[in-house]
Amino acid sequence: MKKLVSLFLVLALALGMMSFASAEDGWVTLRVETYDRDTPGFDVTDCWQLKYAQENFGDPNKIKLEFISYARWTENELLVNDMAGGTAPDLCMTYNAPVQQFINDGGLRPLDDLLNEYGPDLKAFIGEELLSYGQSDQDGDGVKEQWFIPARRMSVANVGNFIRKDWLEKLNMEKPTNIAELTEYLRQAKAQNLGGENTIPFSFGIFAQDPMFNVRRITDAFVDFNQVTEEDWFALAHNPEMLPGAREGFRWLNTLYHEELLPEGFATNDDLATDTALTQGYTGFFSQQPDQPWRDDKNYEVELEKAVPGASWETVNPFLNESLGKHLHDVYSANGLSIIIPKTTSDEAAVAAMKYLNWMAIPENMFMLQNGIEGINYGRLTEDGIPTDVVNTENVPNDHKMHAGDICFIANGLCFFDDVKNAAALALKFTGYEDEVRDSYVDAMTDTWTQIAFTTEVEAATDYDATVKSKQAEFIAAVISCDADQFDAVFDAGIEEIKTVGATEMIEGFRAAYQAGTYRGTFPGAK
């Protein structure tokens, strides 16, 4: 794919000589990438936030804003295709697209001059340390340039674990605090059919884009950190299945599968089936974002309460690593999604893009883009100026529906420009569930380690990561579903296959990057 993207970028840069901006009467058109999350009644290309930004930013600056919609869960492929074809929006954001490859292929504009001249408020908001995540020395002159703007992540908590409070009460059990207690809970829930004939004690599936993402928090509980060096931890950044002890985590999942404690079709990760199981009361344990049960995009808690009176989700911390005596939780680094300006963007539109980002970083503008209007999107302000009684999206009129993070994308999370207010706001927006959300965030920030990143390109990762991830998905499906007496043979063969398709080169590359000091993240086994 790398060669293909490079070839198309050559053509795209030629097309880029033509302006994508309209300069008629001094006006410039700025095409901005946004995400479509299939929210009923919400048209992201004609939403209230667009109209607000047009009136308060676009009109005074003679900039016509257009929001270009990308499906959220395929934005990676869509952006790669549009970058290759020279049709990408003027201002783009991405969680998963190969930004480093875009840089290497000359597909992005350097941002230093634009940022210095038109982005003073943006620079102050993001901060010098975080901006450094988007800098690299591409021409080897010893000077790093700004190639992308990392969004500022307001909360670094990544994943929470959730258990049915009503099931615990029926079983007369306390919340599990380790693997053995969680296993017993799952077995008892199944034995008593607490979810009826469709009981699925543990909701689990493979996330195809990053198969180890929702698996390693389980297998890390089995890692023997007495046998792991810090260097090995970073070298195996993308291959946690190879850490000492991880095998036993997969064996545990294999056991659960054969005891029918996991979904039979876990390998397909059917979102609709998962949502149905969680909202209709079939499931007793799952892991997602720390506030997911109470979010209004899925309404897991609200719908569960409707389907099963007296049912509720609550936070739980069962994945205790015995070698450390810690309930490990990976957390995000402070850098969120990547914001880029393609090389095909005209000079005029590039200036408009930086002005727009800078306008977002001004507190009153960010407040409106993230929170909307009092009496429509929320009920009132607290004494601290935090919106409360936030209205569920489904109850907001269509012409005022909004998505804070996808439109005000320089901040991943609500920001009130004060750490205390930011923390209080995380829970406050979940009206009626403030205590539950707060407790979940406390659990999610227990015994944390920061996810691994590298400050220079690891070429092997660029070349092989997609192939390795595909093979990891196959590996996970195979080792969890194989016959128990074949587990070790299937596990060993799977590891060798992963190594063969590029993992060996990636591990060597990450090890070299660690030795060169070009890494970020933390080692949970540090004394």
N, C-alpha and C positions, 0 to 999 in steps of 0.2 A: 504494500500500500504506500510505503514511503516514496518509492520511485514514481508511482502514479500521481500522487499528490504533487510532487516536485514538478512533473511534466506539466500538469494542468496549471500550476502556479505561474509558470513562465508565460502561458497564454493569458492567464488572469491579469498579470502585471501589464501586459500589452493593452488589454482592455481597460486597465486602470488609467491609461492616459486620457481616456474620455471621462468627463466629469459626471458623477452621479448626483450632483447637487444642482439645483435650479437657482440660477443667479438673476433671474428676471426681476427687474425693479429692485435689485439689491437684496432680494430674499434668497435664502439657502434652504434646501431640503435636507433634513437629517433623518436618515433611516436607522432606527434603533431596534435591536433584537429584543424580543420579549418571549415569555413562555406561555404556552397554552396547556392548562392542566385539566381541560374538559370540565370546568366548573359550570354547572347549569345556569344559564342566564347571564354569564359573564363573557363579553366579547373583548378580549384583550386589545384588539386593534381599534376599538372605538369606546374605550372605557372612561370613567370619570377622571382617573389619574392623568390620562392623556390630555383631556380637555383642560384640566387644571394646569398642567405643565405648559400647554400651548398658550394659555392666557397669561400666565405669570412669568414664563421664561421665553417661550417662542415669540410671541407677538412683540414684546419690547425689544428683542434682538433681531427681528426680521428672519426668524428661523422657523420653517414649517416642519413640525415633528410628525413622523410616521412610525408607528409601531409595527414591526414585522414579526409575525407569530411563528415560533418553532414549537413543535410538540416536546414537552419537557423530557420525556424519557427516551427520545431519539435525537435530542439536540446535538449530540456528538456527531452522528452520521450526517445529519442535515448541514451542520456548519462545515464539516470537512468537504462535503460535496459543493457547497456554495463558495467556499474559499477556492477550491480547485477550479470552479467555473467562472470565477470573477464576479459573482453576483451576491456576495455576502453583504449584509447591512453595513452601514458606515461605522456603527458602534456595536460591538458584539460582546456577549458574555458567555462563559462556558464553565461547567464543572468538569467535564470529561474529555473534551477535544484535545488533540495533541498540540498544545500551544508551543512547546519547544520545537516541534517539527515545523510549525508555521514560521518560527523565528529563523531556524536553520535554512529554510528554503527562501528566505527573503520576502515572506508574505505579509509582514507586519510593519507598521510605521514605528520608528523610534519615537518615544514620547517625551524626552527630556525637555526640549524647547517648548513644546506645547504646555507641559505641566508647569514649567517655571513661569511662563508668561500668562497663562490663562487659568491655572489651577491652584492658587494660594490656599483657598479654603479646603480644597480636596487634599492637598499635601498635609495640612494641619490635622485633618480628620483621620487620614490613613496612618500618618506618622512615618518617620524615616526608617525605623526598623522594619516595619511591615512592607514599605515600598521596596526594600532591598530584595524581597522575595521575587520581584518582577524584573530584577536587573541581572545582566550577564554581559561578559566581554566577548562579543562575537567576532571581532576583527583582530583580537590578540594584541591590542596596543596597551593592555594593562588598565584600561578605563572601562568600567561597567556602564552600560546604557540601560535606560528604562524601556522595556519592551511590552510589559503589560502592567496593569494596575490590579493588585490583589484587593478584593473586597475585604472589608474589616468584619471579622466574625465577632458578634457581640456576646455570644455564649459559646463556649468551646465544648460543652457537654455533648456527647455523641449518641450514646445508646442507653436506654433504660430497659429493665426487665419487669414484667408485669404478671401478676398471679390473681386468680379469682378469690377475692376475700370471702365470698359466700361459700365457695367450695372448701376453703380451709375451715370455716366454721362447721360445716356439715361433717367434715372428717375429724373434727376436734384436734386440729393440728396448728402449731405455730408456723410462722413464715419460715421456709427453708433457709438455712444459712450456709449450706455446703452441698456438694454434689449428691452425697448419699441421701440427705434429707429431701432434696428435690426429686430424686429418683423414686423414693418411697411415696411422695405426694402424687406423682404422675401415675404410679402403679395403682394406688388406692382409688384415684379418680376414675381410672379405666375400669377397675374391678366393680365399682359401684355405679358405673354408667352415669356419672353426674351430668353429662351433657346429653343424655338420652342415647338413642341408638346410634347417633352420629358422633359420639364422643371422640374428640381428638385432643388428648391431654396436652400435647406440645405442638403449637403451630410453628412449623419450620419449613423453609424452602431455600433454594439456591438462587442467589442474585446473580444473574448471568453476566452483567457488566463487570462485576468484581466478585467472583465466587467465594473468595476467602473473607470478604467483608463481614458477613454475618455468621461466619463459622469460627473465626479465630478467637472471638471473645469466649467461645465455649472451649476450644482446644487449648487456649492459653492457660486455662485453669488447671490443665494437666501437665504443663511444661515444667520440667525439673530445672529450675534456675541455678541449681548448684552445678549444672553441667553446661551452662550457657555463658559465654563471654560477651562483653558489650560489643566487640567486633562481630561476633557471629550473629548477634541480634540485628545489627544493621545490615550485614551481608545477606541475611535471609528476610529482608524487609518485605519482599513480595512472595515469599515461600514459607510462611509460618508452619505449614504442614511438615516441614523438615526439622523443626526444632525438637530437641530431646524431650520425649514425653508426649508430644502431640499425637502420636500414634494411639495412645490410650484414650484420648478425647474422641477420636474417630471410632474407636472400638465401642465406647460408651454409646455413641449415636447409633451404631450398628445394633447394639443390644436393644435400644429403645425402639428401633424400627421393627425388629422381629417380634417385639412384644406388643406391636401395634399401638405404640405411644406417640408415633410421628405420623403425619399424613402419608397415605400410601403413595400419592403422587407428588411427593416433596420435590422431586427433581425438576418438575415443570414449573413450580412456583406460580401457580394460577392465582392471580391477584383477586379475582372475583370469588373464587372458592375460599381464599383466606379471609376476605372481608366478611363473607357470609358466616363462616365458622366463628369469627370473633364477635359479630354483632348478634348472632342468633343463639349464642350460649353453648356452642359445641366444644369450645376450647378453654383450657385452664391455665395456659402459660404461653407467653410470647415475648419477643424482644423487638423494639423499634425505638424511634426517637423518644427522649425522656418525657415529652408531653403528648405523644401520639394518641393515647386512649381518649384524651379530652379535646383533641383538635376537631374542628368542625368540617374538615375535608372528608374524613371517614366516619366521624361520629361513633366510634367504637363503644364508648361508655353510654352515650345517650340511647343509642339503638339497642344496646344490651339491656339496659334498664326497661325499655319498652317490651322487649321479647321475653325477658325473664325477671319478673318483679323481685326486688331484693338483691339482684346480682350487681356486682361492681368489681372493677379492677383496682389493684393497689400495687405500689412498687415493692420489689423484692430484690435482694442481693444474694443469690445462691452460689455464684461461681467463685468459690474460694480456692486460691492456689495454695496448696499445702506447703510447698517448698518455701514460699515467702510469707505465708500467713496473711495474705492480702486478697481482697476482692478486686481484682484488676479491672480497670476501665480505661480504654483508650479514649483520648479526647483530641479534638481537632487542634491544629495549630491556629494561630489567630488569623491566618490568611484564608479567605473564603474562595469564592469563584474568581476566575480570571477575566479581566475586562481588557479588550483589545480593540485597536483600530487597524483594520486591514490596509495593506498598501494600496489597494484599489480605491480607497476613499479619497475623494478630491481634497485639495488643500483647504478649500473653504469649509467643506463638511467636517474635516478633521478639527479645525478650530472650533466649529460649532459643537462638536462632540465633547471637547475638553471643557468648553464653557458650560455645557449641560451637566457634566459630571460635577463641576465646581458649584453650580447652582444647587444641585442635590445636597451638597455637603453643608449648606447653610441651615442652621437648626430649624427655623420656621418652615422652610421648604420640606425638609426631611419629615418633620412632624406631620404635615398635611399629606404627603405621599404615603406615609406609613399608617396613618390613623384615620384619615378621612374627616368627616364633619360630625360635630356634636349633635346629638338628636337623631342622627341617621345611622352612622357606623358605630357609635358608642353613646352611652347615656349621659355621662358627665365626666368632669375632671376631678381627681382627688386634690387635696391641698397641695400635693407636690407637682400637680400638673400632669398626672398620668391618667389617660383615659380608662374609665371603668365601665362596667355594664356593657361590654363589647357585644355587638349584635352578631349572631351567627350569620354567615354569608347567605344562607338560604333565606333568611328573613330580611335581608337588605334589598331594597328595590333594585331592579336590574341596572338602572342607569347610575347607580352608586355602588355597585359591587366593585371590589378591588382586591388586589393581592400585593401586600406590602413589599415582600422580598423580591418579586420578579420585576417590579417597576423601579423601586428605589434600591437598585442592586449594588450600590457601593457599600451598603451595610447588610450583612447577613444577620438579620435579627433586629428587633426594635431598639432604637437608640434614643435616649433622652439626654445625652451629653453629660451624664453623671452616673458613676458606677453603682451607687446605692439605688438610684431610681431605676436603672437598667435591671438590676436584680429583682427588685420588687415587681417590676412590670412583667417579668416572665410568668409569674403565677397569677397576677391580678387579672389578666385578660380572660382567664378561664373561670368565668362567673359560676359560683357554686362549687368549684373544685379547686379553689386556691390552695388549700392545705395539701391536697393530694399531689398537685403539680409541684409545689415547693418541695415536698418530701422526695419526690422522684428525682428532682435535680440534685438534691443533697446526696442521694444514693449514687447518681450518675457521676458525681464528682469525688467519689471515694476511691482512694488508692489509684490515682490516675497516672497515665503515661502518655506523652504527646506523640501523635502519629509521626512516622518517619518521612522525611523529605530530603532531597539532595539539591544543593545550590548550583550544581553544574550538570550538564547533560550526561547521563550514563547511556552511551550509545546502544549497548546491548538491550537496555530496557525499551528504547525506542524501536529497536528492530524486532524484539521477541515478545514483548509483554502481552500483546493481544493473543498470540498463539499459546503462550503459557497459560493465560487465563482460561482459554477455551479448553485446554487439556485439564486444568484444575477442576473445571465444572464436571467433566467426565469422571475424573478421579473421585470427587466427592460422591457423586451418584453411585459409583461402583462400590466403594468401600463401605458405604452405609447400607446398601441393599444386598450385598453378597452374602452367601451362607456363612455363618459364624466360623465354621471350621476352615473356610477358605480366606478368612479376613487377612491374615498376615501375608499370604501369597499375593493377594490382590493389591494390598497396600504397597508392598515392595515393588511389584511390577509397575504400579501407577506412579510411584516416585521416580523410577528410572525413566519412564516415558516423559514425565514433566521435565526432567533434566535434559533429555535428549532433544526436546523441541526448543531449547533456548534458556532454560533456567540456570544451567551451569554457567553460561556466559554472563547472565544477569547477576548471579551471586558473586562472580569474580569482579564484575564491574562495580557493584555496590561495595564490595570489600575494599577495592582500590579507592573509591570515593571516601569511605570512612577513614582510611589511612591518610588520605590527603586533607582530611578535616572539612570536606565540603558536604556536610550533612546537617540536618536539623532533626529534632526529636529527642526522646529520652529513653533510657534503658531502665525498665522497672526493677531489674535485679541489682541495681547499683547499691552498694553498701552505704 
